[in-house]
Amino acid sequence: MATFLLSALLGYLLGSVPFGLVLTRLAGLGDIRQIGSGNIGATNVLRTGNKPLALATLLLDSGKGAIAALLALWWAGPEAAVFAAGGAMLGHTFPVWLRFNGGKGVATAIGVLLAVCWPAGLLACLTWLLTAALFRISSLSALVAVALSPLTGWYFGGPLVGGLCLFIAVLVFIRHEANIRRLLKGEEPKIGAGKKKAA
């Protein structure tokens, strides 16, 4: 149990690094939390108009989750990797450095799923892309992808991975509360809507 808790702590610390905030400040774009939705993730970084910076945020947010899981896998095995993955998700969505107000967890979720159970991660990516192509709404694509992930995670990785996917889905849905309200009202902005305010 101590190994699992240490793995989760490692994951939390890695996951809590707010790359979107750090990169936008280094680029001289100010505080990303004062732009668009106020979120620190890649979708909001894209609202600055800096596509390379948004891509870097996406890759780093995904990478930190994958690295946390892979380090735990190398150190203590697949069960520890699942705990590290869960910790990374908590770190990104509720980082202690930002008063527990972090990102929405989608990129980090993809990273941890690809590391822990790559078929489930790949299917989540494909689901996001297909939903985005059909509806052009980033939040809807993310919600559909994580909602299906417990099934694919259980099928390809067993009960523990399925449980991780359920945990991820719950976190992502919690962090998308405002988006869900706008989706129900038909007010959620579409991909490419620019810097439109989406608090």
N, C-alpha and C positions, 0 to 999 in steps of 0.2 A: 504493500500500500504506500509506503514511503517513496518508493520509486515512481509510482503513478502520480503522487502529489508533486514530486519534484519535477516530473515531466510536464505536468500542467502549469507549474510556476514558470518553467523555462518558456513554454509556449506563450503564456500570458505576457511575459516581459518582451519577447520578440514581437508578438502581435500588437503590443501597445505602442510601437514606434509609429508616430503619425507622419508617414512619408508625404502625404498630400500637403500638410501644413508646412513641413520643413522645406519641401521643394519650391512651393510658391513663394515662401519668404526669401529663399536663396535667389530666386529669379527676380526679386524686386516687385512682386505682384501683391504684396501685402498679406493680410490675414485671410485665408480662404474661407474662414468661418463668417466673414462679412460679405461674401459673394454668393449670389444665387441661393441655393438651398441652405447654405451655411455648413454643409457637410464637408468632411475632409477627404472624401473618396475621389476616384478618378472621374466619375461623371460630373461632379461639381467643378473639378479642376478644368475640365473641358470647357466649362462656361467662361473661363478666362480668355478663351480663344487660342490658348497655347496647346496645340495637339501633341507635340512631342512630350511636353510636361505631363499631360494627362496619360499618355501611354506609359511613361516612366512610373507614374504613380500606380497605374494598373499592375504593371509587372512587379514592382516592389511590394505592393500590398499582397499580391498573390504569392510572391516569392518568400515573404517572411513566414507565411503560414506553412508553405511547403517545407522550408528549411527547418522550422520547429518540429514538424512531424518526422522528417527524415533523420534529424539528429537523434530524436528519441528512439526511432526505429533502430538506428545503428547502435545506440547505447544500451537499450533495454528491451527491444523487441516490438512486435506489432501492437500489443495492448497499450504499451507506453506511448506509442505513436498516436493512438486514438486520444489519449488524455492530453498529449501535447497539442494536438489539433484543436480540441475543445478549448484549451487554454488560450491558444492563439486567437480563436474567434472571440472569446471574452475580452482579451486584451485589445483587439481592434475596435470592438463595439463599445466597450466600457473601459477606456484607458485611465489609469489613475492620474497620469500627468495632465489630462484635460478635464479633470473633475468628473470622470466617468461618462463623458459625452463624446463619443468617438464616431467612427464611420458606420456604414450600414452593413458591412460584412460580406458583400457579394464577391469581390475579388479575392479576399482572404479565404472564403469558403471554397472557391474554385481551386485555389492553391492547395489547401489541406486535403481536399477530396482527390485531386490528382496524385498527391503523395501517398495517401492512405489506401485508396482503392481507385486506380486510374480509370477503369471502365465506368464507374459511377461519376467520376469527375468529367470524363469525356462526354458522357451523355448529358450532364448538366450544362456543359458548354454548348452542345448541339441544340439542346432545348432552348437555351437563351437565344441563340442565333436565329432559330426558326421562329420563335415568338416575336423577336424584334423585327424580323423581316416581314411578318404578317401584320403587326400592330404598330411598330415603330415607337414603342413605349418601353424605356429602359427598366423602370420599376416593375412593370407587369412581367417582363421577360425574366427578371430575377426571381420574382415571387413564384412563377410557374416552375422555374428550374429547381428551386429549393423544395417546393412542395412535392415534386416527384422524386426527389433524391432519396428519401427514406426507403422507397420501394426498390430502387436500383441498388442502393447501398446494401440493403438486406440481401438482395438476390446475389450480388457479386461478392460481397464481403462478409456476410453473416450478420448475426444479431448485434454484435458490438458496433460494427460500422453502420448498420441501420439505425442504431440508437444515436450515434454521432450525427448522422444526417438529420434525424428528427430534432436533435438539440440545435443544430445549425439552422434548420428551418424556423424553429421557434424564435431564435435570436434575430434572424433576418426579418421575420414578420413583425416583431416588436419594434425594430428600428425603422420599419417602413409604415408605421402607423399613419403618419400624415399622408403618405403616398396612397395608401389604401382608401383613405377618406376621399381624396381627390379622384381616384379611379372610380369610386362609386358615384361621384357627382359628374363624371365625364370631364373633369377639369385638369387631369394630369397632362403636363406638357410632353410633346413628342420629341424623339431624338432629333437633334439639330435645331431645337428651339432657341438656342443661343443663351444669352444671359438673363432670360426672363426669370423674374423672382419666383421661387418655388419653396417657400419656407416650410 
